[in-house]
C-alpha cells in the first residue's frame, strides 16, 4: 500500500501527499577516486542536558560521532567543526576544540578522511581587537588541529573582517599563519549570505576586487595551500577562480545551489566538494560520485538532479539557517532520536518550510524509511498545533 500524509501548505491549508519509494543507493565499496568529497557534518545536541540551551548547549557525543562514522562508511570525508556544525551559531570554541579532538581520533580508528575548521571565534570582534590578536587566535586553533593530527581548514574570520582596514591587513594575517602550518591547508571564503559578518572579506565589498586580493594571497603561498573552499553561490565566479588557481591548488565547491554541475566539471577542469548539503544527501552524493568514477555521467545526473531542488530549499534565505534543514533530515532518517539543536535553532524554519523539505527529500529518494519519516513528521506537525495532520495508507 502507498503511504500518504497530510501536510500544511503555504496558503494555510492541508494537502495529502503520497510518498514515493525510497532510492536504494548502494554503499561505497571502493574509495571514491575522481573527486575529493568532504561532507560538512552537523552536531547532535543532548536534549536531556539540564542547562540553558542557548548559553550552555551540550553535545550528544555518541550520536554526533556515530554520524561521522556513517559518512565515512559511504566513502565521504568529514569537514569537522565548520558552520554546518553551528560554529558561531551555538557551537563555541571550547566545544569545537573537544569535537575536533574526538572526531580526529575516530577518523584515525577507521582510516576516515577528515579536515577541521580553525578560526578565531574565541575572539569577540570589537574596536580593541588588533591584527595581532587575530593572528594569536588563529595560531591557537591551528595548533589544536595539528596536535590532534587533522588537516586545517583555515576558516574566514569575523574578527579579521571587523578590524581589517584593507587587503594589506588580510595579507599580513594570512602571511603570518601560512608561514607556520605543518601541511597545506584549505582556505575558506564564506559569502555574506552564509555569514553577514564576513561581508567585504579579503578587503573589498566588490567581488571582482576581492577575488584579485584572494588570488594574490594564494599565489604567494601556493605550496602551503591544498585548496580553497568557495561558498558564494556564484557558479560563474567559482569557475573563473578555478581556472586561475596555481597548479596543484584545488577548488572545493561550497556552492549548495550548483554543486552537481561544478563537481562534474567541464573541458577545463572540475571542483572537488566541501559541502553542507552532503551531510543531508550523503547516500546520494556517494552513489553519484561512484557513478562519476565509473564514467557513467547519465547515472551521476540522475542521482544528483533531484537533490538540487531539495538543497536550494534547505539553503533558501536566510541562508545561514540551513543547519535546521540538515538536522531535520537527519531526524527524519533516524540518525538521531530528536529534532533539537544547539541554541534552539530547530525553531529557525517554519513548519511549512519543513513540510516542503519532507516532500523534496522524498522526491529525491532520500527518506530511507518512509514509515519512520512519516511518523516523525506527524510528531513535528502535532507540536505545531496541526492536529488534523494524519497518516494514512492508500
SETORKE-254536 format. One line per 10 residues: number of its first residue (from 0); their letters; for each residue x, z, y negated of N, C-alpha, C. Coordinates in steps of 0.1 Angstrom, whole numbers, plus 5000, padded with zeros to 4 digits. Example, Ala and Ser with C-alpha at 12.3 -4.5 7.8 and 13.67 -1.06 7.14 Angstrom:
0> AS> 5132,5078,5057,5123,5078,5045,5132,5078,5033 ~ 5128,5071,5022,5137,5071,5011,5129,5079,5000 .
This chain:
0> XXXXXXXXXX> 5008,5000,5012,5000,5000,5000,5009,5000,4988 ~ 5004,4993,4977,5011,4992,4965,5009,5006,4957 ~ 5020,5009,4950,5020,5022,4943,5016,5019,4928 ~ 5008,5027,4922,5005,5025,4908,5004,5038,4901 ~ 5005,5038,4887,5005,5050,4879,4999,5046,4866 ~ 4991,5055,4860,4986,5053,4846,4997,5058,4836 ~ 5000,5049,4827,5010,5052,4817,5004,5050,4803 ~ 5009,5058,4793,5005,5056,4779,5011,5044,4773 ~ 5003,5038,4764,5007,5026,4757,5008,5028,4742 ~ 5015,5020,4735,5017,5022,4720,5005,5024,4712 .
10> XXXXXXXXXX> 4993,5018,4717,4981,5019,4710,4973,5032,4713 ~ 4980,5041,4720,4974,5055,4723,4965,5054,4735 ~ 4965,5043,4742,4957,5042,4754,4964,5045,4767 ~ 4958,5043,4778,4964,5044,4791,4962,5031,4799 ~ 4972,5027,4806,4971,5015,4814,4977,5017,4828 ~ 4970,5011,4838,4975,5013,4851,4987,5003,4853 ~ 4998,5008,4858,5010,5000,4861,5012,4999,4876 ~ 5013,4988,4881,5016,4986,4895,5031,4984,4898 ~ 5037,4992,4906,5051,4991,4908,5055,4980,4917 ~ 5067,4975,4915,5072,4965,4925,5081,4972,4935 .
20> XXXXXXXXXX> 5087,4964,4944,5096,4970,4954,5110,4973,4947 ~ 5116,4984,4951,5130,4986,4946,5140,4976,4951 ~ 5149,4973,4944,5160,4964,4949,5169,4972,4958 ~ 5174,4965,4968,5183,4972,4978,5197,4967,4976 ~ 5203,4973,4966,5217,4970,4962,5226,4975,4973 ~ 5234,4966,4978,5244,4971,4988,5255,4978,4982 ~ 5259,4990,4988,5270,4998,4982,5283,4990,4983 ~ 5292,4993,4973,5305,4986,4973,5313,4990,4986 ~ 5318,4980,4993,5326,4983,5005,5341,4980,5002 ~ 5343,4973,4992,5357,4970,4988,5358,4972,4973 .
30> XXXXXXXXXX> 5371,4975,4969,5372,4977,4954,5368,4965,4946 ~ 5362,4968,4934,5359,4957,4925,5372,4952,4919 ~ 5374,4939,4920,5388,4933,4917,5388,4926,4904 ~ 5378,4918,4901,5379,4909,4889,5377,4916,4876 ~ 5371,4927,4875,5369,4934,4862,5372,4949,4864 ~ 5377,4955,4854,5377,4970,4854,5364,4975,4848 ~ 5357,4984,4855,5344,4988,4850,5343,5003,4850 ~ 5342,5009,4838,5340,5023,4836,5325,5025,4833 ~ 5319,5035,4839,5306,5040,4835,5309,5052,4827 ~ 5304,5052,4814,5305,5065,4806,5294,5074,4812 .
40> XXXXXXXXXX> 5298,5085,4817,5289,5093,4825,5283,5104,4817 ~ 5270,5108,4820,5263,5118,4814,5266,5132,4820 ~ 5262,5142,4814,5263,5156,4820,5250,5161,4823 ~ 5249,5170,4833,5236,5177,4836,5237,5191,4831 ~ 5227,5195,4823,5227,5208,4818,5222,5218,4828 ~ 5225,5231,4826,5220,5241,4835,5206,5246,4829 ~ 5195,5243,4835,5182,5247,4829,5179,5262,4831 ~ 5187,5269,4839,5184,5283,4841,5193,5292,4833 ~ 5202,5286,4825,5211,5294,4817,5203,5301,4806 ~ 5204,5314,4805,5197,5322,4796,5205,5323,4783 .
50> XXXXXXXXXX> 5206,5312,4776,5214,5311,4764,5206,5302,4754 ~ 5210,5302,4742,5205,5293,4732,5208,5278,4736 ~ 5198,5270,4739,5201,5257,4745,5207,5247,4734 ~ 5207,5251,4722,5213,5243,4711,5227,5248,4708 ~ 5228,5261,4705,5241,5267,4701,5250,5269,4713 ~ 5244,5273,4725,5252,5276,4736,5247,5269,4749 ~ 5248,5256,4749,5243,5249,4761,5253,5252,4773 ~ 5247,5251,4785,5255,5253,4797,5254,5241,4806 ~ 5265,5238,4813,5265,5226,4822,5263,5231,4836 ~ 5255,5223,4843,5254,5225,4858,5266,5217,4864 .
60> XXXXXXXXXX> 5276,5224,4867,5289,5217,4872,5287,5210,4885 ~ 5279,5216,4894,5278,5209,4907,5271,5196,4906 ~ 5259,5196,4898,5252,5183,4897,5260,5173,4888 ~ 5267,5178,4878,5275,5169,4870,5286,5162,4878 ~ 5293,5170,4885,5304,5164,4893,5299,5155,4905 ~ 5288,5159,4910,5282,5151,4921,5278,5137,4916 ~ 5274,5136,4904,5270,5123,4898,5283,5115,4897 ~ 5294,5121,4893,5306,5113,4893,5311,5108,4906 ~ 5309,5116,4916,5312,5111,4930,5303,5099,4934 ~ 5290,5100,4929,5281,5088,4932,5286,5076,4925 .
70> XXXXXXXXXX> 5291,5077,4912,5296,5065,4906,5309,5060,4913 ~ 5318,5068,4917,5330,5064,4924,5326,5057,4937 ~ 5316,5062,4944,5312,5056,4957,5307,5042,4955 ~ 5303,5038,4943,5298,5025,4940,5310,5016,4936 ~ 5322,5021,4935,5333,5013,4931,5336,5013,4916 ~ 5328,5021,4908,5329,5021,4894,5339,5032,4890 ~ 5346,5031,4878,5354,5041,4873,5345,5050,4864 ~ 5350,5062,4861,5342,5071,4852,5350,5072,4839 ~ 5343,5070,4828,5348,5073,4815,5342,5087,4811 ~ 5351,5097,4811,5347,5111,4810,5347,5116,4796 .
80> XXXXXXXXXX> 5337,5125,4793,5337,5133,4781,5336,5123,4769 ~ 5328,5113,4770,5325,5103,4760,5312,5107,4753 ~ 5307,5097,4744,5295,5100,4737,5283,5101,4747 ~ 5284,5094,4758,5273,5094,4768,5271,5108,4773 ~ 5282,5116,4774,5282,5130,4778,5278,5139,4767 ~ 5272,5133,4756,5268,5140,4744,5279,5147,4736 ~ 5290,5140,4737,5302,5145,4729,5298,5145,4714 ~ 5298,5156,4708,5294,5157,4694,5279,5158,4692 ~ 5272,5158,4703,5257,5159,4702,5253,5169,4713 ~ 5260,5180,4714,5256,5190,4724,5268,5195,4733 .
90> XXXXXXXXXX> 5277,5186,4735,5290,5189,4743,5301,5192,4733 ~ 5305,5204,4732,5316,5208,4723,5329,5207,4729 ~ 5340,5209,4722,5353,5207,4727,5357,5216,4739 ~ 5354,5229,4738,5357,5238,4750,5350,5233,4763 ~ 5338,5229,4762,5331,5224,4774,5337,5210,4778 ~ 5340,5202,4768,5346,5189,4772,5360,5191,4779 ~ 5367,5201,4774,5380,5204,4780,5379,5208,4794 ~ 5369,5216,4797,5367,5220,4811,5362,5208,4819 ~ 5353,5200,4814,5348,5189,4821,5359,5179,4824 ~ 5368,5177,4815,5379,5168,4818,5388,5173,4830 .
100> XXXXXXXXXX> 5391,5186,4829,5399,5192,4840,5393,5191,4853 ~ 5380,5194,4854,5372,5194,4866,5371,5180,4872 ~ 5367,5170,4863,5365,5157,4867,5377,5150,4872 ~ 5388,5152,4865,5401,5146,4869,5405,5151,4883 ~ 5403,5164,4885,5406,5169,4898,5397,5163,4909 ~ 5384,5161,4906,5375,5155,4916,5379,5140,4918 ~ 5383,5133,4908,5388,5119,4909,5400,5118,4918 ~ 5409,5128,4916,5421,5128,4925,5417,5130,4939 ~ 5407,5138,4942,5404,5141,4956,5398,5129,4964 ~ 5393,5119,4956,5387,5107,4963,5394,5094,4959 .
110> XXXXXXXXXX> 5404,5095,4951,5410,5083,4946,5402,5075,4936 ~ 5393,5082,4929,5385,5076,4919,5392,5073,4906 ~ 5388,5062,4899,5393,5059,4886,5387,5067,4875 ~ 5395,5072,4866,5389,5080,4855,5398,5078,4843 ~ 5391,5078,4831,5397,5079,4818,5389,5089,4810 ~ 5396,5096,4801,5389,5107,4794,5391,5106,4779 ~ 5380,5110,4772,5380,5109,4758,5388,5120,4752 ~ 5397,5117,4743,5404,5126,4734,5401,5123,4720 ~ 5396,5133,4713,5392,5131,4699,5396,5142,4690 ~ 5388,5145,4680,5392,5156,4671,5380,5165,4668 .
120> XXXXXXXXXX> 5370,5166,4677,5358,5173,4675,5359,5188,4674 ~ 5371,5193,4677,5373,5208,4674,5375,5210,4659 ~ 5377,5199,4652,5380,5200,4637,5367,5195,4630 ~ 5361,5204,4622,5349,5200,4615,5353,5192,4602 ~ 5348,5181,4600,5351,5173,4587,5348,5182,4575 ~ 5356,5181,4565,5354,5188,4552,5364,5185,4542 ~ 5362,5188,4530,5372,5185,4519,5386,5190,4521 ~ 5387,5201,4529,5400,5207,4530,5408,5201,4542 ~ 5402,5192,4550,5408,5186,4561,5418,5176,4557 ~ 5430,5176,4562,5441,5166,4559,5444,5157,4571 .
130> XXXXXXXXXX> 5451,5147,4568,5455,5138,4579,5463,5145,4589 ~ 5472,5154,4585,5480,5161,4595,5471,5171,4603 ~ 5460,5176,4598,5450,5183,4606,5444,5174,4617 ~ 5441,5162,4613,5435,5152,4622,5446,5150,4633 ~ 5458,5148,4630,5469,5145,4639,5470,5157,4649 ~ 5470,5169,4644,5471,5180,4652,5460,5182,4662 ~ 5448,5178,4658,5436,5179,4666,5437,5168,4677 ~ 5441,5156,4674,5443,5146,4684,5454,5150,4694 ~ 5465,5156,4689,5476,5160,4698,5471,5170,4708 ~ 5463,5180,4703,5458,5190,4713,5450,5183,4724 .
140> XXXXXXXXXX> 5441,5175,4720,5432,5169,4730,5439,5159,4739 ~ 5448,5151,4734,5456,5142,4742,5464,5150,4752 ~ 5470,5161,4748,5478,5170,4757,5469,5175,4769 ~ 5457,5178,4766,5448,5183,4777,5445,5172,4787 ~ 5443,5160,4782,5440,5149,4791,5453,5146,4799 ~ 5464,5145,4793,5476,5142,4800,5480,5152,4810 ~ 5479,5165,4806,5482,5176,4815,5473,5176,4828 ~ 5461,5172,4826,5451,5171,4837,5455,5159,4846 ~ 5462,5149,4841,5465,5137,4849,5456,5125,4846 ~ 5449,5125,4835,5440,5115,4832,5445,5105,4822 .
150> XXXXXXXXXX> 5439,5093,4821,5442,5083,4811,5435,5086,4798 ~ 5441,5084,4787,5434,5088,4774,5426,5076,4769 ~ 5414,5080,4765,5406,5071,4757,5406,5077,4743 ~ 5413,5071,4733,5415,5077,4720,5403,5075,4712 ~ 5394,5085,4712,5381,5083,4705,5382,5082,4690 ~ 5373,5075,4684,5372,5074,4670,5369,5088,4664 ~ 5375,5091,4653,5374,5105,4648,5365,5106,4635 ~ 5355,5115,4636,5347,5117,4624,5355,5123,4613 ~ 5364,5132,4617,5373,5139,4606,5382,5129,4599 ~ 5387,5119,4607,5395,5109,4601,5387,5100,4592 .
160> XXXXXXXXXX> 5375,5096,4596,5367,5088,4588,5363,5095,4575 ~ 5362,5108,4575,5358,5116,4563,5370,5117,4553 ~ 5382,5119,4559,5393,5122,4549,5402,5110,4546 ~ 5401,5099,4554,5410,5088,4551,5406,5081,4538 ~ 5416,5077,4530,5414,5071,4518,5414,5056,4519 ~ 5420,5051,4529,5422,5036,4531,5428,5033,4544 ~ 5431,5020,4547,5437,5016,4560,5450,5022,4563 ~ 5458,5025,4552,5471,5031,4554,5470,5045,4561 ~ 5459,5052,4558,5458,5065,4564,5455,5064,4579 ~ 5447,5054,4583,5444,5052,4597,5458,5048,4604 .
170> XXXXXXXXXX> 5465,5039,4598,5478,5035,4603,5487,5047,4605 ~ 5487,5056,4595,5496,5068,4596,5492,5077,4608 ~ 5479,5079,4610,5475,5088,4621,5477,5081,4634 ~ 5473,5068,4636,5475,5062,4649,5490,5060,4652 ~ 5498,5057,4642,5512,5056,4644,5518,5069,4651 ~ 5514,5080,4645,5519,5093,4650,5514,5096,4664 ~ 5501,5093,4667,5496,5096,4680,5501,5087,4691 ~ 5501,5074,4688,5505,5064,4698,5520,5065,4701 ~ 5528,5070,4692,5542,5072,4694,5545,5083,4705 ~ 5535,5091,4708,5537,5103,4716,5531,5101,4730 .
180> XXXXXXXXXX> 5522,5092,4732,5514,5091,4745,5524,5087,4757 ~ 5521,5093,4768,5529,5091,4780,5526,5077,4787 ~ 5513,5073,4786,5509,5060,4792,5500,5053,4782 ~ 5498,5040,4784,5490,5032,4774,5475,5038,4774 ~ 5470,5038,4762,5457,5044,4760,5446,5033,4758 ~ 5434,5037,4758,5423,5028,4755,5418,5033,4741 ~ 5419,5024,4731,5413,5027,4718,5398,5026,4718 ~ 5392,5031,4707,5377,5033,4708,5372,5030,4694 ~ 5364,5019,4693,5357,5016,4680,5342,5017,4682 ~ 5337,5027,4677,5322,5030,4678,5316,5027,4665 .
190> XXXXXXXXXX> 5306,5018,4665,5300,5014,4653,5290,5025,4647 ~ 5286,5024,4635,5278,5034,4629,5264,5035,4635 ~ 5259,5025,4642,5247,5026,4649,5247,5037,4660 ~ 5259,5039,4666,5261,5049,4676,5265,5063,4669 ~ 5271,5062,4658,5275,5075,4651,5277,5072,4636 ~ 5267,5075,4628,5268,5072,4614,5280,5078,4607 ~ 5285,5088,4612,5297,5095,4606,5310,5086,4607 ~ 5309,5075,4615,5320,5067,4617,5320,5054,4609 ~ 5310,5053,4600,5309,5042,4591,5322,5040,4583 ~ 5326,5027,4581,5339,5024,4574,5351,5027,4582 .
200> XXXXXXXXXX> 5350,5028,4595,5362,5031,4603,5373,5020,4601 ~ 5385,5023,4603,5397,5015,4600,5399,5013,4585 ~ 5392,5019,4577,5395,5018,4563,5386,5009,4554 ~ 5375,5003,4560,5367,4994,4553,5353,4994,4558 ~ 5343,4993,4550,5329,4991,4554,5326,4976,4557 ~ 5335,4967,4552,5334,4953,4556,5340,4951,4569 ~ 5332,4946,4579,5337,4945,4593,5348,4935,4594 ~ 5348,4924,4587,5359,4915,4588,5372,4921,4584 ~ 5372,4929,4573,5384,4936,4568,5388,4947,4578 ~ 5378,4954,4583,5381,4965,4592,5387,4959,4605 .
210> XXXXXXXXXX> 5383,4947,4609,5388,4941,4621,5403,4938,4619 ~ 5406,4933,4607,5420,4930,4605,5429,4942,4605 ~ 5424,4953,4600,5432,4966,4600,5434,4970,4614 ~ 5423,4970,4622,5424,4974,4636,5434,4965,4644 ~ 5433,4952,4642,5442,4943,4650,5456,4946,4646 ~ 5459,4949,4633,5472,4952,4629,5478,4964,4636 ~ 5470,4975,4637,5475,4986,4645,5477,4983,4659 ~ 5468,4975,4665,5470,4971,4679,5483,4963,4681 ~ 5485,4954,4672,5497,4945,4673,5510,4953,4671 ~ 5510,4964,4663,5522,4972,4661,5525,4980,4673 .
220> XXXXXXXXXX> 5514,4984,4681,5516,4993,4692,5511,4988,4705 ~ 5512,4975,4707,5506,4968,4719,5511,4974,4732 ~ 5524,4978,4732,5529,4983,4745,5524,4996,4749 ~ 5517,5003,4739,5512,5017,4742,5496,5016,4742 ~ 5491,5004,4743,5476,5003,4743,5472,4995,4755 ~ 5464,5001,4764,5459,4994,4775,5448,4984,4771 ~ 5440,4989,4761,5429,4981,4757,5421,4988,4746 ~ 5410,4981,4741,5402,4987,4731,5387,4986,4736 ~ 5380,4996,4735,5365,4996,4737,5358,4994,4724 ~ 5350,4983,4723,5343,4980,4711,5328,4981,4713 .
230> XXXXXXXXXX> 5322,4990,4705,5308,4992,4706,5302,4989,4692 ~ 5300,4976,4689,5295,4972,4676,5282,4965,4678 ~ 5278,4962,4690,5266,4954,4693,5266,4941,4686 ~ 5278,4935,4686,5280,4922,4679,5288,4913,4688 ~ 5281,4905,4696,5288,4897,4706,5298,4887,4700 ~ 5295,4880,4690,5304,4871,4684,5317,4878,4679 ~ 5316,4889,4673,5328,4896,4668,5336,4901,4680 ~ 5330,4906,4690,5338,4910,4702,5346,4899,4708 ~ 5339,4887,4709,5346,4876,4715,5358,4872,4706 ~ 5356,4872,4693,5366,4868,4684,5378,4877,4684 .
240> XXXXXXXXXX> 5375,4890,4685,5386,4900,4686,5393,4899,4700 ~ 5386,4897,4710,5392,4895,4724,5402,4884,4724 ~ 5399,4873,4717,5408,4861,4717,5420,4863,4709 ~ 5420,4874,4701,5432,4876,4692,5440,4888,4697 ~ 5437,4894,4708,5444,4906,4712,5458,4901,4718 ~ 5468,4910,4716,5481,4906,4722,5480,4905,4737 ~ 5489,4898,4743,5489,4896,4758,5490,4910,4764 ~ 5482,4912,4774,5482,4925,4781,5473,4936,4776 ~ 5467,4934,4764,5458,4943,4759,5444,4939,4762 ~ 5436,4947,4768,5423,4943,4773,5412,4946,4763 .
250> XXXXXXXXXX> 5401,4939,4764,5389,4942,4757,5379,4949,4766 ~ 5375,4961,4764,5365,4968,4772,5352,4967,4763 ~ 5342,4960,4769,5330,4959,4761,5322,4972,4761 ~ 5317,4976,4749,5308,4987,4748,5295,4982,4743 ~ 5292,4969,4744,5280,4963,4739,5269,4964,4749 ~ 5261,4973,4747,5250,4976,4757,5238,4966,4755 ~ 5239,4957,4746,5230,4946,4745,5234,4933,4752 ~ 5247,4930,4752,5252,4917,4756,5262,4918,4767 ~ 5262,4929,4774,5273,4931,4784,5273,4920,4795 ~ 5262,4916,4800,5262,4906,4811,5270,4894,4807 .
260> XXXXXXXXXX> 5267,4888,4795,5274,4876,4791,5289,4879,4788 ~ 5292,4890,4782,5306,4894,4778,5315,4896,4790 ~ 5309,4903,4800,5317,4906,4812,5319,4893,4820 ~ 5309,4884,4821,5310,4872,4828,5321,4864,4821 ~ 5321,4863,4808,5332,4856,4801,5329,4841,4799 ~ 5340,4835,4794,5339,4820,4791,5353,4814,4795 ~ 5355,4802,4791,5367,4795,4794,5379,4801,4788 ~ 5377,4810,4778,5388,4816,4770,5391,4830,4775 ~ 5383,4836,4783,5385,4850,4788,5372,4857,4790 ~ 5374,4870,4792,5362,4879,4795,5365,4893,4790 .
270> XXXXXXXXXX> 5355,4901,4790,5356,4915,4787,5355,4923,4799 ~ 5363,4934,4800,5361,4945,4810,5349,4953,4805 ~ 5347,4964,4811,5335,4972,4808,5338,4987,4806 ~ 5333,4993,4796,5333,5007,4794,5319,5010,4787 ~ 5309,5013,4795,5296,5012,4791,5287,5024,4794 ~ 5279,5029,4785,5270,5040,4788,5259,5035,4797 ~ 5255,5022,4795,5244,5017,4804,5248,5016,4818 ~ 5261,5016,4821,5265,5015,4835,5262,5028,4843 ~ 5261,5039,4835,5256,5052,4841,5242,5050,4847 ~ 5233,5044,4839,5219,5042,4842,5217,5031,4852 .
280> XXXXXXXXXX> 5225,5020,4852,5222,5009,4861,5233,5008,4871 ~ 5240,5019,4875,5252,5018,4883,5250,5010,4896 ~ 5240,5011,4904,5239,5003,4916,5238,4988,4913 ~ 5231,4984,4902,5230,4970,4899,5244,4965,4893 ~ 5250,4973,4885,5263,4970,4880,5273,4967,4891 ~ 5274,4976,4900,5283,4975,4912,5280,4962,4920 ~ 5267,4960,4923,5264,4948,4931,5267,4935,4923 ~ 5264,4935,4910,5267,4923,4902,5282,4920,4901 ~ 5290,4931,4900,5305,4928,4899,5310,4924,4913 ~ 5304,4929,4924,5308,4923,4937,5305,4909,4938 .
290> XXXXXXXXXX> 5293,4905,4933,5289,4891,4933,5299,4882,4924 ~ 5303,4888,4913,5312,4881,4905,5326,4879,4912 ~ 5330,4889,4919,5342,4888,4926,5342,4877,4937 ~ 5330,4875,4942,5328,4865,4953,5325,4851,4947 ~ 5325,4850,4934,5323,4838,4927,5308,4833,4927 ~ 5299,4843,4930,5285,4840,4930,5279,4843,4917 ~ 5280,4834,4907,5275,4836,4894,5260,4837,4893 ~ 5254,4829,4902,5239,4829,4902,5234,4843,4906 ~ 5240,4850,4916,5236,4863,4920,5239,4873,4909 ~ 5251,4871,4903,5255,4880,4892,5244,4880,4881 .
300> XXXXXXXXXX> 5240,4869,4877,5230,4868,4867,5217,4873,4871 ~ 5213,4870,4884,5200,4875,4889,5199,4890,4889 ~ 5210,4897,4892,5210,4911,4893,5210,4917,4879 ~ 5219,4912,4870,5220,4919,4857,5210,4915,4847 ~ 5204,4903,4848,5195,4898,4837,5183,4908,4836 ~ 5177,4913,4847,5166,4922,4845,5170,4936,4839 ~ 5183,4939,4839,5187,4952,4834,5189,4951,4819 ~ 5190,4939,4813,5193,4938,4799,5181,4943,4790 ~ 5168,4939,4793,5157,4945,4786,5156,4960,4787 ~ 5159,4965,4798,5160,4980,4800,5170,4986,4791 .
310> XXXXXXXXXX> 5182,4980,4791,5193,4985,4782,5190,4984,4768 ~ 5184,4973,4764,5180,4972,4749,5170,4982,4745 ~ 5161,4985,4755,5151,4995,4752,5157,5009,4751 ~ 5166,5013,4760,5173,5026,4760,5181,5027,4747 ~ 5187,5017,4743,5196,5017,4731,5190,5013,4718 ~ 5176,5013,4718,5170,5009,4705,5172,5020,4695 ~ 5171,5016,4682,5173,5026,4671,5163,5038,4672 ~ 5168,5050,4669,5182,5054,4666,5190,5053,4678 ~ 5200,5044,4678,5208,5041,4690,5214,5053,4696 ~ 5219,5063,4688,5226,5075,4693,5217,5083,4702 .
320> XXXXXXXXXX> 5204,5081,4703,5196,5088,4712,5194,5082,4725 ~ 5203,5072,4728,5202,5065,4741,5205,5075,4753 ~ 5212,5086,4750,5215,5095,4761,5202,5100,4767 ~ 5192,5101,4760,5179,5106,4765,5174,5097,4776 ~ 5175,5084,4774,5170,5075,4784,5179,5075,4796 ~ 5192,5076,4794,5201,5076,4806,5198,5088,4815 ~ 5196,5100,4809,5193,5112,4817,5180,5111,4823 ~ 5170,5105,4816,5156,5104,4822,5157,5095,4834 ~ 5164,5085,4834,5165,5076,4846,5172,5083,4857 ~ 5182,5091,4854,5189,5099,4865,5179,5109,4871 .
330> XXXXXXXXXX> 5170,5115,4863,5160,5124,4868,5150,5116,4876 ~ 5145,5105,4872,5135,5097,4880,5141,5094,4893 ~ 5154,5091,4894,5160,5087,4907,5166,5098,4915 ~ 5163,5110,4911,5166,5122,4920,5180,5126,4919 ~ 5188,5122,4909,5202,5127,4908,5203,5141,4901 ~ 5192,5145,4896,5191,5159,4891,5177,5164,4892 ~ 5175,5177,4892,5162,5182,4895,5153,5184,4883 ~ 5157,5181,4872,5150,5184,4859,5153,5174,4849 ~ 5145,5173,4839,5147,5165,4827,5149,5174,4815 ~ 5161,5181,4815,5165,5189,4804,5179,5184,4800 .
340> XXXXXXXXXX> 5182,5186,4787,5195,5181,4782,5202,5191,4773 ~ 5215,5190,4771,5222,5198,4762,5216,5196,4748 ~ 5214,5207,4741,5208,5207,4728,5194,5203,4727 ~ 5187,5203,4738,5173,5199,4738,5170,5185,4735 ~ 5180,5176,4738,5179,5162,4734,5168,5154,4743 ~ 5163,5161,4753,5152,5154,4760,5140,5151,4752 ~ 5139,5158,4740,5128,5155,4731,5131,5144,4721 ~ 5142,5138,4722,5146,5128,4712,5139,5115,4713 ~ 5132,5112,4724,5124,5100,4726,5110,5103,4729 ~ 5101,5095,4725,5086,5097,4727,5083,5095,4741 .
350> XXXXXXXXXX> 5071,5100,4745,5066,5098,4759,5063,5083,4761 ~ 5058,5076,4750,5055,5062,4752,5068,5054,4754 ~ 5079,5058,4747,5092,5052,4750,5096,5054,4765 ~ 5095,5066,4770,5098,5069,4783,5090,5062,4793 ~ 5077,5060,4790,5068,5052,4799,5073,5038,4800 ~ 5076,5032,4788,5081,5018,4789,5095,5017,4796 ~ 5103,5027,4795,5116,5028,4802,5113,5027,4817 ~ 5103,5035,4821,5099,5035,4835,5095,5021,4840 ~ 5087,5014,4832,5083,5001,4836,5095,4991,4837 ~ 5104,4992,4827,5115,4983,4827,5125,4986,4838 .
360> XXXXXXXXXX> 5127,4999,4842,5135,5002,4853,5130,4997,4866 ~ 5117,4998,4867,5110,4993,4879,5112,4978,4880 ~ 5110,4971,4869,5112,4956,4869,5126,4952,4873 ~ 5136,4961,4869,5150,4958,4873,5153,4962,4887 ~ 5144,4968,4894,5146,4972,4908,5154,4985,4908 ~ 5154,4993,4897,5163,5005,4896,5156,5018,4899 ~ 5144,5018,4904,5137,5030,4909,5139,5031,4924 ~ 5149,5038,4928,5154,5038,4942,5143,5043,4951 ~ 5136,5053,4947,5125,5059,4955,5112,5059,4946 ~ 5104,5049,4947,5093,5048,4937,5083,5059,4938 .
370> XXXXXXXXXX> 5081,5065,4950,5071,5076,4951,5077,5088,4943 ~ 5090,5091,4945,5096,5102,4937,5095,5099,4922 ~ 5098,5087,4918,5098,5084,4904,5084,5085,4898 ~ 5074,5081,4905,5060,5083,4901,5057,5097,4900 ~ 5060,5105,4909,5058,5119,4909,5064,5126,4897 ~ 5076,5123,4894,5083,5129,4883,5078,5123,4869 ~ 5074,5111,4869,5068,5105,4857,5055,5112,4854 ~ 5048,5115,4864,5035,5122,4862,5037,5136,4856 ~ 5048,5143,4861,5051,5156,4855,5054,5155,4840 ~ 5062,5145,4837,5066,5144,4823,5053,5141,4814 .
380> XXXXXXXXXX> 5044,5132,4819,5032,5129,4812,5023,5142,4810 ~ 5022,5150,4821,5014,5162,4820,5020,5171,4810 ~ 5033,5173,4809,5039,5181,4799,5036,5177,4785 ~ 5033,5164,4783,5030,5158,4770,5015,5159,4768 ~ 5007,5165,4777,4993,5167,4775,4985,5155,4779 ~ 4991,5146,4787,4983,5134,4791,4977,5138,4805 ~ 4967,5145,4805,4961,5150,4817,4954,5138,4825 ~ 4950,5128,4818,4943,5117,4825,4953,5109,4834 ~ 4966,5110,4831,4976,5103,4839,4975,5106,4853 ~ 4974,5096,4861,4973,5099,4876,4981,5090,4884 .
390> XXXX> 4981,5092,4896,4989,5084,4906,4979,5078,4916 ~ 4980,5066,4919,4971,5061,4929,4978,5050,4938 ~ 4973,5048,4949,4978,5037,4958,4967,5027,4959 ~ 4971,5014,4959,4961,5004,4960,4964,4994,4971 .
